[in-house]
């Protein structure tokens, strides 16, 4: 399942929350609107996250909100819908980025759903590249069940089967990364080797559950490095109803999965 690249980490270490003062945004159609809106967003987020901070307003087709650190600078990217967001939504964005606040994440998710018309066309375009319906297992159904049971407060996350095939370099390493979570894309990717009739559904659900926890569990910075598998993460992971059975199945079948990964 593997650890994602630190540059894609969304959660930041806990920072002292401070009151947020939102600068007024320019009206639609005004000259220099984009620059003023970006400046207003920067002012709002900096009040909580602190400097140095770079904010970019995007029209990204997949990522509505992301943050990463380059050196000592935090780079925040937000979909342009947030330029018109009310103060309470921007406060939720700040709390989510600063603390991984789950209630704030749910508030943001509701705002994105309410403004879905701004990204619907782009999502239709991107949808063709995502494949959640497999030959043996349907990831969208598995993910929906897991979210409902374990993380109903989770912000929206996409899921897809990864690409088949291999490279010579990968073929030399007899391992398999069964799942990954892309923080900047809010996307879970599952290795297609698991889309086999002989792979039990509960094991696929176990892998998806692990990646879902990366989506909903903050990864603090410890000693200058991101800690993705925290005590909280492991505690939530242990609540999976078929955990022991899934771990046992993997122990007996991992070699078969590796052998079939490039077929």
GICOR-V300541 format. One record per residue. N is the residue number from 1. RES is the residue in one letter. PSI is psi in whole degrees, 0 to 359 (none if undefined). Layout:
BEGIN
n=N res=RES psi=PSI
n=N res=RES psi=PSI
END
This chain:
BEGIN
n=1 res=X psi=322
n=2 res=X psi=156
n=3 res=X psi=135
n=4 res=X psi=163
n=5 res=X psi=133
n=6 res=X psi=330
n=7 res=X psi=343
n=8 res=X psi=4
n=9 res=X psi=131
n=10 res=X psi=319
n=11 res=X psi=147
n=12 res=X psi=163
n=13 res=X psi=153
n=14 res=X psi=128
n=15 res=X psi=155
n=16 res=X psi=121
n=17 res=X psi=138
n=18 res=X psi=156
n=19 res=X psi=145
n=20 res=X psi=129
n=21 res=X psi=117
n=22 res=X psi=125
n=23 res=X psi=146
n=24 res=X psi=141
n=25 res=X psi=150
n=26 res=X psi=147
n=27 res=X psi=154
n=28 res=X psi=135
n=29 res=X psi=354
n=30 res=X psi=152
n=31 res=X psi=138
n=32 res=X psi=21
n=33 res=X psi=313
n=34 res=X psi=315
n=35 res=X psi=319
n=36 res=X psi=322
n=37 res=X psi=319
n=38 res=X psi=319
n=39 res=X psi=321
n=40 res=X psi=318
n=41 res=X psi=318
n=42 res=X psi=316
n=43 res=X psi=317
n=44 res=X psi=311
n=45 res=X psi=324
n=46 res=X psi=329
n=47 res=X psi=329
n=48 res=X psi=315
n=49 res=X psi=334
n=50 res=X psi=163
n=51 res=X psi=160
n=52 res=X psi=144
n=53 res=X psi=133
n=54 res=X psi=124
n=55 res=X psi=133
n=56 res=X psi=132
n=57 res=X psi=126
n=58 res=X psi=173
n=59 res=X psi=40
n=60 res=X psi=140
n=61 res=X psi=340
n=62 res=X psi=317
n=63 res=X psi=117
n=64 res=X psi=334
n=65 res=X psi=127
n=66 res=X psi=159
n=67 res=X psi=144
n=68 res=X psi=162
n=69 res=X psi=131
n=70 res=X psi=108
n=71 res=X psi=234
n=72 res=X psi=12
n=73 res=X psi=131
n=74 res=X psi=128
n=75 res=X psi=116
n=76 res=X psi=131
n=77 res=X psi=127
n=78 res=X psi=145
n=79 res=X psi=150
n=80 res=X psi=344
n=81 res=X psi=332
n=82 res=X psi=345
n=83 res=X psi=336
n=84 res=X psi=8
n=85 res=X psi=144
n=86 res=X psi=165
n=87 res=X psi=321
n=88 res=X psi=330
n=89 res=X psi=317
n=90 res=X psi=327
n=91 res=X psi=320
n=92 res=X psi=320
n=93 res=X psi=315
n=94 res=X psi=315
n=95 res=X psi=322
n=96 res=X psi=316
n=97 res=X psi=324
n=98 res=X psi=322
n=99 res=X psi=355
n=100 res=X psi=31
n=101 res=X psi=119
n=102 res=X psi=321
n=103 res=X psi=322
n=104 res=X psi=320
n=105 res=X psi=320
n=106 res=X psi=321
n=107 res=X psi=317
n=108 res=X psi=317
n=109 res=X psi=319
n=110 res=X psi=321
n=111 res=X psi=319
n=112 res=X psi=317
n=113 res=X psi=320
n=114 res=X psi=337
n=115 res=X psi=27
n=116 res=X psi=333
n=117 res=X psi=338
n=118 res=X psi=340
n=119 res=X psi=0
n=120 res=X psi=317
n=121 res=X psi=319
n=122 res=X psi=321
n=123 res=X psi=322
n=124 res=X psi=323
n=125 res=X psi=318
n=126 res=X psi=334
n=127 res=X psi=330
n=128 res=X psi=336
n=129 res=X psi=351
n=130 res=X psi=139
n=131 res=X psi=99
n=132 res=X psi=338
n=133 res=X psi=113
n=134 res=X psi=183
n=135 res=X psi=323
n=136 res=X psi=330
n=137 res=X psi=140
n=138 res=X psi=107
n=139 res=X psi=326
n=140 res=X psi=322
n=141 res=X psi=318
n=142 res=X psi=314
n=143 res=X psi=316
n=144 res=X psi=319
n=145 res=X psi=319
n=146 res=X psi=318
n=147 res=X psi=315
n=148 res=X psi=323
n=149 res=X psi=321
n=150 res=X psi=336
n=151 res=X psi=59
n=152 res=X psi=342
n=153 res=X psi=358
n=154 res=X psi=136
n=155 res=X psi=160
n=156 res=X psi=136
n=157 res=X psi=141
n=158 res=X psi=162
n=159 res=X psi=147
n=160 res=X psi=156
n=161 res=X psi=142
n=162 res=X psi=180
n=163 res=X psi=148
n=164 res=X psi=168
n=165 res=X psi=172
n=166 res=X psi=173
n=167 res=X psi=164
n=168 res=X psi=322
n=169 res=X psi=316
n=170 res=X psi=326
n=171 res=X psi=336
n=172 res=X psi=345
n=173 res=X psi=113
n=174 res=X psi=64
n=175 res=X psi=171
n=176 res=X psi=129
n=177 res=X psi=104
n=178 res=X psi=335
n=179 res=X psi=154
n=180 res=X psi=155
n=181 res=X psi=125
n=182 res=X psi=107
n=183 res=X psi=317
n=184 res=X psi=336
n=185 res=X psi=353
n=186 res=X psi=51
n=187 res=X psi=130
n=188 res=X psi=131
n=189 res=X psi=127
n=190 res=X psi=137
n=191 res=X psi=133
n=192 res=X psi=345
n=193 res=X psi=338
n=194 res=X psi=350
n=195 res=X psi=64
n=196 res=X psi=145
n=197 res=X psi=331
n=198 res=X psi=353
n=199 res=X psi=117
n=200 res=X psi=149
n=201 res=X psi=323
n=202 res=X psi=331
n=203 res=X psi=319
n=204 res=X psi=318
n=205 res=X psi=324
n=206 res=X psi=316
n=207 res=X psi=316
n=208 res=X psi=320
n=209 res=X psi=317
n=210 res=X psi=314
n=211 res=X psi=326
n=212 res=X psi=323
n=213 res=X psi=328
n=214 res=X psi=330
n=215 res=X psi=328
n=216 res=X psi=350
n=217 res=X psi=122
n=218 res=X psi=147
n=219 res=X psi=96
n=220 res=X psi=165
n=221 res=X psi=124
n=222 res=X psi=117
n=223 res=X psi=32
n=224 res=X psi=3
n=225 res=X psi=150
n=226 res=X psi=134
n=227 res=X psi=100
n=228 res=X psi=327
n=229 res=X psi=75
n=230 res=X psi=175
n=231 res=X psi=319
n=232 res=X psi=318
n=233 res=X psi=310
n=234 res=X psi=325
n=235 res=X psi=318
n=236 res=X psi=324
n=237 res=X psi=324
n=238 res=X psi=348
n=239 res=X psi=353
n=240 res=X psi=129
n=241 res=X psi=333
n=242 res=X psi=28
n=243 res=X psi=307
n=244 res=X psi=319
n=245 res=X psi=320
n=246 res=X psi=316
n=247 res=X psi=319
n=248 res=X psi=318
n=249 res=X psi=317
n=250 res=X psi=318
n=251 res=X psi=323
n=252 res=X psi=344
n=253 res=X psi=2
n=254 res=X psi=323
n=255 res=X psi=323
n=256 res=X psi=322
n=257 res=X psi=316
n=258 res=X psi=317
n=259 res=X psi=330
n=260 res=X psi=357
n=261 res=X psi=330
n=262 res=X psi=9
n=263 res=X psi=none
END
